[in-house]
Amino acid sequence: MAKDTMVIGISGGMGSGKSSVTQIMADLGAQVVDADEISHTVTEGNKPAVYEIAAAFGDRFVDMYGRLNRPLLAKHVFGDREKLDKLEAIVHKYVIAEMDAQVKLFRTKGRGVMVLDVPIPVKRGFLDNVDQVWIVDADTETRIDRVIRRSNITKEQAQSRIDSQLSREEYLALADLVIPNNGSMQELRTFVSKAAMNITMD
């Protein structure tokens, strides 16, 4: 690693506030690579990932213009670990290829801090690309409330989506730094700003 670059992986379960931490880091000058945004791009109309998804789950999830029916697919896979794993495996290889390319370019030509915002901290493409892992953590009720407000779904649906991810303990076991996020946005910003100030490029 070049001494003037640092790649930080930010992750955490649904509703933990991972995106808020990423935005704070962006405000502080970090370059951001958002896995969700890449995932959305690689599953746009007529992209190879879309046709792999159709082959795996059925043509009803893709319209006549080659566009993915995201809400229908989400309803189909959430709460079913096997189906979710299958979907993630298809999408991840395209996401990982793009993340690899961006990290490589940053390591070669960039300076400062890059943040990889990834909801699922997989080894290949995330853990093997970062220098530190920051896990954003919040209690279960707080996460459920946030997911309900954000997605306009029931408590049971929110719980099901949270349960489909890694457990809280599995996320925390990966952390070089745990970022607590049960309080206000100002408290979160203060914590993250202090953490950013302590980053070294050794």
C-alpha positions, 0 to 999 in steps of 0.5 A: 500500500502506498503510504499516502492512501488508506482504504476503510471499509464501512459496514453494518446491518440494515438500519444501523446508519452505515450510509450516514457514516459514509456521508460524514466521511465524504463531507470530511474529504474521503473518496466514496465507493458505494457498493449499493450504487454499483449494484444498482448500476450493474443491474440496470436494463439489459446488463449481463447480471439481469439475465443471470438473475432471470435465469436463476429466478425466472423471467417474471422478474424482468420486464420486456425491456430487460429491466429488473423488477426490484420490488418483486425480487426483493419480496421474493428473496427477503426472509429466504437465506438460500434465495438471498445467497443466490442473488447476492452471488450473481450480483456480487461478482460484478460489484466486486470487479468494479470495486477492485478496479476503483481501489486499484486506481486509488492505490496507484494514483490517489491520495488520502482516504477511500471509503468502501460502503458495503452492506455485507462484509464479504471477504473477497472484494471487501475485507481483502481490499481494505486497511481497516473495517469500521462497523456501525452498530445500533440496537435492534429496536432502533434499527427496526424503527429506522427501516420501518420509516425508510421503507414504509413497511411493517415491523415484521417485514423490517425484522425479517429483512434484518434477520436475513443479514449477518447477526450483530455479533458477526458484524462486530467480530470483524470490526477494527472500530465500532461506531455506536449509532443509537443517538443523534446525528450530531453525536454520530458526526462528532464520533466519526470526525474524531475517528477520522482525525486518528487515521494514520497512513502507516 
